[in-house]
Amino acid sequence: MKRLIHIIIIVVSLSVTDCGGANNSSSSLPEHFIPDGTPWVRTIPEPLRTFYVSPSGTGGSGTEQTPMSLESAIDISKPGDLFLLSAGEYTGVFKLKKSGTEDAPVVFGAYRGEHVKIRGGFEISGDYTYIRGMEFTDPGDTSEQGTLSITAKGVMIINNVIHAEGYGTSLSSWNKADQIIYGNIIYSGHHNIYTQNSAANGYRYFVNNISMDAKTDINGKNGPFEFHAYAEGGDVSSFYIRNNIFANFAQNGGRLLIGGKNSTPNDLHVLINNYFYNTSLAMGYRRPVQAYISGNYLADSNLSYEYFWGEGEKKFPEPPVIVVTDNSIIMKDNNRHQVHVRTSAYAVDGNRKDGIPGIRSEDIWDRNVYSPGFLGWIHAAGLDNKYTADLDSWRRETGSRGNAFDLNGKEIPYPDKTVVAVIPNEYEKGRAHLAVFNYGNEDPVKADLSGVLSMGRSFRIMNAKDAFGEPVASGDYSGGAVSIPVNKAFFSAFLVLSGE
């Protein structure tokens, strides 16, 4: 099977207040591994049968008047079934083993947007199972695989709230094809998202999610991981990560880390238009990594590409081009490094060489934007670790190692205007995620929701970690910007919901 085809670059513009950041231009980039259109958006087929489920349900018929239990629903499920869960708490680790099909999935969702809470978790091993609009929590770490775990193909996880609260994994997504993780709010796990994937599966889509406040392990050492793609001898390939928010208040810095001790190429990763706060974008751990990284916004977060695939690779010939363009890296502490780069490749003897290979001439690292006091670090071409204190020395040092970076990059003044990213939901009209970077020290902040809300419709804005609680702002939408109280916090994340 061919690994993936070359197709064109698509860049989606989000509603972001300008602060001199990335221009998201793709005009000069080579053809690359970017999917055409929005393959993560699918029409959910009309159900063949519909059943109603309640925490106190006993009715075998599963009608609205006599709902069934969740255990019964799982037991009778067949392709094309829709199970609507009414409000309340369902306790247990529920094992969803029965499969749907691509044309007739098995769907579990909240009835009319009610607050459905699963305390324990779902373990999904049935193919083409769709989970939508529910809350999952596991404070006692009762589920070994994660609060919501996926070990089947064709699974979609849409617009849920998932939080481990213990020291386990909030969401795990293992090595099966055709999985979509979309529009979820995920927090308070050691791994918020833990995942593996093979190139033969095609892309694994993580789009429009919020992942925040992951924790270190129980010993306070390893992590925290807002997103972790890792394998011990397995596969780490083909992750498509777009329009997500990654943030951490709970610990001193989270991480999005793609890297592991994989036995196949660590490549074909795409990260586009994501937002980071106090969370590093880290590429590589014990293996060289190939990725396309463009249009991301990193506030108080660095870009660490310490296993940048270098020249002379012998084990995995001809890795695809690496692209790092049009990203904004804004640090308020100008003593912190904004970028780290160390090359890595496998030599003729089969051993990995770190910091020895030169930078390949075909790779592209350009048009990135940095806050004042640029600090970089480079280890390549066998030259000693080198700290660069300005963009000119960064260009010079990378050029001496094979490829001058950021010839069109620039420093901008530290922002003084608040940045608000509005990320509309493609599965639910009137729903969106917001990321607020409060450079202007405002309270309240203004968010233009004209691209999300309809005139005259009621709305409510929720703290991301309190999606079923009391709104921080609500009303009937009259157009333009909406005021959102933030208590002068520098960073905030919100969920926007529209009423009937």
C-alpha positions in Angstrom: 0.0 0.0 0.0 1.3 3.4 -0.8 2.1 5.4 2.3 0.3 8.6 1.4 -0.1 10.7 -1.7 1.1 14.2 -2.3 -1.8 16.6 -2.3 -2.2 20.4 -2.0 -2.0 22.6 1.0 -5.2 24.0 2.5 -5.0 26.8 5.1 -8.1 27.9 7.1 -8.3 31.4 8.4 -9.5 31.8 11.9 -10.8 34.9 13.6 -7.7 36.1 15.3 -7.0 39.7 16.3 -3.8 40.7 14.5 -0.7 41.1 16.6 1.8 41.0 13.8 1.9 37.2 13.8 2.0 34.6 11.1 0.5 35.3 7.8 -0.4 31.7 7.1 0.7 32.1 3.5 1.4 28.8 1.6 2.2 30.3 -1.8 5.9 29.3 -1.8 5.7 25.9 -0.1 6.2 22.7 -1.9 3.5 20.1 -2.5 3.2 18.2 0.7 1.2 15.7 2.7 -1.9 17.8 3.4 -5.4 16.4 2.9 -7.7 18.1 0.5 -10.9 19.5 1.9 -12.1 18.6 5.4 -12.1 14.8 5.7 -12.6 15.0 9.4 -16.2 16.3 8.8 -18.6 13.5 8.0 -22.4 13.3 7.6 -23.7 11.0 10.3 -26.2 8.6 8.6 -29.8 8.5 9.7 -30.3 5.7 12.3 -32.0 2.4 11.4 -33.2 2.1 15.0 -33.4 4.6 17.9 -33.3 3.7 21.6 -33.6 5.8 24.7 -31.3 5.2 27.7 -31.5 6.3 31.3 -29.4 5.9 34.5 -32.5 4.2 36.0 -33.6 2.5 32.8 -35.0 -1.0 32.9 -37.4 -1.1 30.0 -36.3 -3.7 27.4 -38.0 -1.8 24.6 -35.9 1.3 25.1 -38.6 3.7 24.2 -38.7 7.3 25.5 -41.4 6.3 28.0 -39.6 3.1 29.1 -35.8 3.7 28.6 -33.3 0.9 28.9 -30.1 0.8 30.9 -26.7 1.6 29.3 -25.6 -2.0 29.8 -28.6 -3.3 27.9 -28.0 -0.7 25.1 -24.4 -1.9 24.7 -25.5 -5.5 24.7 -28.2 -5.2 22.0 -26.3 -2.7 19.7 -26.3 -3.4 16.0 -25.1 -1.4 12.9 -27.2 1.6 12.4 -28.4 2.0 16.0 -28.7 5.3 17.8 -28.7 5.4 21.6 -29.9 8.6 23.2 -28.8 8.9 26.8 -30.8 11.1 29.2 -29.3 13.3 31.9 -27.7 11.7 34.9 -24.7 9.7 36.0 -23.7 6.3 34.6 -21.1 4.5 36.7 -18.8 1.8 35.5 -16.2 1.0 32.8 -18.4 0.2 29.9 -16.9 -2.0 27.1 -18.3 -1.2 23.7 -17.3 -4.3 21.7 -20.0 -4.5 19.0 -19.2 -2.9 15.7 -21.1 -0.7 13.3 -20.2 -0.2 9.7 -19.0 2.8 7.7 -22.6 3.3 6.3 -24.3 2.3 9.5 -22.3 3.2 12.6 -23.4 2.6 16.2 -23.9 6.0 17.8 -24.1 6.9 21.5 -25.0 10.5 22.3 -26.6 12.9 24.8 -30.4 13.3 24.4 -31.2 16.9 23.4 -27.9 18.2 24.7 -28.6 17.0 28.3 -25.7 16.6 30.8 -24.8 12.9 30.6 -21.9 11.9 32.8 -20.0 8.6 32.5 -18.1 8.0 35.7 -15.5 5.3 34.9 -15.2 5.3 31.1 -15.8 3.8 27.7 -13.5 1.2 26.3 -14.3 1.1 22.5 -13.2 -2.0 20.6 -16.1 -2.1 18.2 -15.5 -0.6 14.8 -17.4 2.5 13.6 -18.7 3.6 17.0 -19.5 7.3 17.3 -19.5 9.0 20.7 -21.0 12.5 20.9 -21.8 15.2 23.4 -21.2 13.5 26.8 -18.9 14.0 29.8 -16.4 11.3 30.8 -14.5 11.3 34.1 -12.5 8.7 36.1 -11.1 10.2 39.3 -10.4 6.7 40.7 -8.3 5.5 37.7 -10.7 2.6 37.4 -10.1 2.2 33.6 -6.7 0.8 32.7 -6.8 2.0 29.1 -8.0 5.6 29.7 -11.2 7.4 30.6 -12.2 7.1 26.9 -10.1 4.5 25.0 -10.2 3.6 21.3 -8.8 0.3 20.0 -11.0 0.1 16.8 -11.2 1.5 13.4 -13.7 4.1 12.1 -14.3 5.6 15.6 -15.4 9.3 15.9 -15.3 11.2 19.2 -17.2 14.4 18.8 -17.8 17.4 21.2 -17.3 15.5 24.5 -15.8 16.6 27.8 -13.1 14.1 28.9 -11.1 14.4 32.2 -9.3 11.6 34.0 -8.8 13.6 37.3 -6.6 10.8 38.6 -3.2 9.9 37.2 -4.4 8.0 34.2 -5.0 8.9 30.6 -8.0 11.0 29.6 -8.3 9.9 26.0 -6.2 7.1 24.3 -6.4 6.5 20.6 -4.5 3.4 19.5 -3.2 2.0 16.2 -6.3 1.5 14.1 -7.4 3.3 10.9 -9.9 6.1 10.3 -10.2 7.7 13.7 -11.4 11.3 14.2 -11.1 13.2 17.5 -13.0 16.4 17.0 -14.3 19.3 19.2 -13.6 17.8 22.6 -12.5 19.4 25.8 -9.9 17.2 27.5 -8.1 17.9 30.8 -6.6 16.7 34.0 -5.0 13.5 33.0 -1.3 12.6 33.2 -1.7 12.1 29.4 -4.6 14.1 28.2 -4.2 12.4 24.8 -2.1 9.3 24.3 -1.8 7.9 20.8 -0.1 5.8 18.2 -0.7 5.4 14.5 0.8 3.7 11.4 1.3 5.4 8.0 -0.7 2.6 6.4 -3.8 3.8 8.3 -3.7 7.3 6.7 -4.1 10.4 8.8 -5.3 10.3 12.4 -7.3 13.5 12.8 -7.2 15.7 16.0 -9.1 18.8 15.1 -10.7 21.7 17.1 -10.1 20.2 20.5 -9.0 21.9 23.8 -6.4 20.0 25.8 -5.3 21.6 29.0 -3.9 21.2 32.5 -2.4 17.7 32.2 -0.4 16.6 35.2 2.9 14.9 35.9 2.8 11.3 37.0 2.0 10.2 40.5 5.7 10.7 41.4 5.7 14.3 40.1 8.3 13.5 37.4 7.2 12.5 34.0 4.9 14.8 31.9 2.6 16.6 31.9 1.4 15.7 28.3 -1.4 17.7 26.7 -0.7 15.4 23.7 1.7 12.5 23.5 2.3 10.3 20.4 4.7 7.6 21.6 5.5 3.9 20.9 8.0 1.4 22.2 9.0 -0.3 19.0 5.6 0.5 17.4 4.4 3.2 15.0 4.3 7.0 15.3 3.3 8.4 12.0 0.6 10.5 10.2 -0.9 12.7 12.8 -3.0 15.6 11.6 -3.3 18.2 14.3 -5.3 21.3 13.5 -7.1 24.2 15.1 -6.6 22.9 18.6 -5.9 24.7 21.9 -3.1 23.3 24.1 -2.6 25.0 27.5 -1.5 24.4 31.0 -2.1 26.3 34.2 -1.9 23.3 36.6 1.9 22.6 36.1 5.0 24.6 35.1 4.7 23.8 31.4 2.9 21.2 29.5 4.0 19.4 26.3 2.7 18.3 23.0 5.3 15.6 22.3 5.5 13.5 19.1 8.3 11.1 19.6 9.2 7.6 20.8 11.2 4.5 20.4 9.4 3.5 17.2 10.7 0.9 14.7 9.1 2.6 11.6 9.7 6.2 10.3 8.4 8.9 12.6 7.0 11.1 9.8 4.1 12.6 7.9 3.0 14.8 10.9 1.0 17.9 10.2 0.4 20.7 12.8 -1.5 23.7 11.4 -3.1 26.7 13.2 -2.9 25.4 16.7 -2.8 27.7 19.8 -0.4 27.0 22.7 0.0 28.5 26.1 2.6 27.4 28.6 2.9 24.2 26.5 6.0 23.4 24.4 5.6 22.0 20.9 8.2 19.3 21.1 9.2 17.1 18.1 11.2 14.1 18.7 12.3 11.6 21.4 15.0 9.0 20.7 14.1 9.2 16.9 14.4 11.7 14.1 11.0 13.3 13.1 9.6 14.7 9.9 6.7 17.2 10.2 4.9 20.1 8.5 4.4 22.8 11.1 2.7 26.0 10.0 0.6 28.9 11.3 0.8 27.9 14.9 0.6 30.5 17.7 2.9 29.8 20.7 2.6 32.1 23.8 5.1 31.5 26.6 5.7 28.2 24.8 8.8 27.1 22.8 9.3 25.1 19.7 11.7 22.3 20.5 12.7 20.3 17.4 15.6 18.4 18.9 15.3 15.4 16.6 15.3 17.4 13.3 15.9 14.9 10.5 19.3 15.6 9.2 21.5 14.6 6.2 22.8 11.2 5.5 19.9 9.0 6.6 20.5 5.3 5.8 17.9 3.4 7.8 14.8 5.2 6.4 15.9 6.6 3.0 14.6 9.9 1.7 12.5 11.3 4.5 10.0 13.9 3.2 10.7 17.6 3.4 10.5 19.2 6.8 8.5 22.5 6.8 8.4 25.0 9.7 6.9 28.2 8.5 4.6 31.1 9.5 4.5 30.3 13.2 4.4 33.0 15.9 6.5 32.4 19.1 5.8 35.1 21.7 7.6 35.0 25.1 7.2 37.5 27.8 10.3 36.2 29.5 13.1 37.1 27.1 15.5 34.9 28.9 13.8 31.7 27.7 14.7 30.0 24.4 12.1 30.3 21.7 13.5 27.5 19.5 15.7 24.4 20.0 17.0 22.4 17.1 19.2 19.3 17.1 19.7 17.2 14.0 19.4 13.4 14.1 19.7 10.6 11.5 20.7 6.9 11.2 24.2 6.3 9.8 25.5 3.3 7.7 26.3 1.4 10.9 22.6 1.6 11.9 23.2 3.8 15.0 21.4 7.0 15.5 23.6 10.1 15.4 22.4 13.2 17.2 23.9 16.6 16.5 26.2 15.1 13.9 24.2 15.3 10.6 24.0 18.6 8.8 20.7 20.3 8.0 19.3 19.2 4.6 19.2 21.9 2.0 15.6 21.0 0.9 14.0 21.6 4.3 12.2 24.9 4.9 12.3 26.9 8.1 11.2 30.4 7.3 8.8 33.4 7.8 8.4 32.7 11.5 7.7 35.6 13.9 9.4 36.0 17.3 9.0 38.4 20.2 12.0 40.6 21.1 15.2 39.2 22.5 15.3 36.1 20.2 17.1 33.2 21.7 17.7 30.0 19.8 19.8 26.8 20.2 21.3 24.7 17.4 23.3 21.5 17.5 24.1 20.1 14.0 26.8 19.2 11.5 29.0 17.9 14.4 29.5 21.5 15.7 29.2 22.3 19.4 25.9 23.3 20.9 25.5 26.9 19.9 23.3 29.6 21.5 22.1 32.3 19.2 21.2 35.7 20.8 19.5 37.3 17.7 18.0 36.3 14.4 21.2 37.3 12.4 23.3 34.8 14.4 20.5 32.2 14.1 20.6 32.6 10.3 24.4 32.4 10.3 24.7 29.4 12.5 22.0 27.4 10.8 23.6 28.4 7.4 27.0 27.1 8.5 25.3 23.8 9.3 23.7 23.4 5.8 20.6 25.5 5.6 20.1 29.1 6.8 16.8 29.3 8.7 14.4 32.3 8.9 15.9 34.4 6.1 12.5 36.0 6.0 11.7 35.6 9.7 11.3 38.6 11.9 11.1 40.0 15.4 8.0 42.0 16.3 7.4 44.2 19.3 5.9 42.4 22.3 2.1 42.7 21.7 0.0 45.2 23.6 -3.4 44.2 22.2 -5.4 41.2 23.2 -5.5 38.3 20.8 -8.8 36.3 20.6 -8.9 33.1 18.5 -12.4 32.0 17.6 -12.7 28.4 16.3 -16.2 27.5 15.0 -17.4 23.9 15.3 -18.2 22.2 12.1 -20.5 19.6 13.7 -22.7 21.9 15.7 -23.9 25.4 14.5 -23.5 28.0 17.2 -20.7 26.1 19.0 -17.1 27.3 19.1 -13.9 27.3 21.2 -12.2 30.5 22.2 -8.6 31.1 23.2 -7.8 34.5 24.8 -4.3 35.9 25.1 -4.8 39.0 27.2 -1.8 41.1 26.2 -3.9 44.2 26.8 -4.6 43.3 30.4 -8.3 43.8 29.7 -11.3 42.8 31.7 -13.7 42.0 30.2 -12.3 41.1 26.8 -14.2 41.4 23.5 -14.8 38.5 21.2 -16.3 38.9 17.8 -18.8 36.0 17.5 -20.5 37.1 14.3 -19.1 34.0 12.5 -20.6 31.7 15.1 -23.9 33.1 16.4 -27.1 34.0 14.6 -28.8 37.3 15.4 -31.4 37.1 18.1 -30.3 33.6 19.3 -29.5 33.0 22.9 -26.0 32.1 23.8 -23.9 31.2 26.8 -20.1 31.2 27.2 -18.6 28.6 29.5 -15.2 28.2 31.1 -13.6 25.3 29.2 -13.3 23.2 32.3 -16.8 23.9 33.5 -18.7 23.2 30.3 -21.9 22.0 32.2 -21.8 24.7 34.9 -22.8 28.3 35.1 -22.0 30.6 32.1 -19.5 33.4 32.5 -21.5 35.4 30.0 -24.9 34.9 28.3 -27.7 36.7 26.5 -29.3 37.1 23.2 -26.9 37.8 20.4 -27.2 41.3 18.9 -24.2 41.2 16.6 -20.5 42.1 16.8 -18.4 41.5 19.8 -19.5 39.9 23.1 -17.9 40.9 26.5 -16.3 38.1 28.4 -15.0 38.5 32.0 -11.5 37.0 32.5 -10.4 38.5 35.9 -7.5 39.9 34.0 -6.0 36.5 33.5 -3.4 36.4 30.7 -4.8 33.2 29.1 -8.3 31.8 29.1 -10.2 29.1 27.2 -13.9 29.1 26.6 -16.7 27.1 25.1 -19.4 29.0 23.2 -22.9 27.5 23.0 -26.0 28.7 21.2 -29.6 28.0 22.4 -32.7 27.4 20.5 
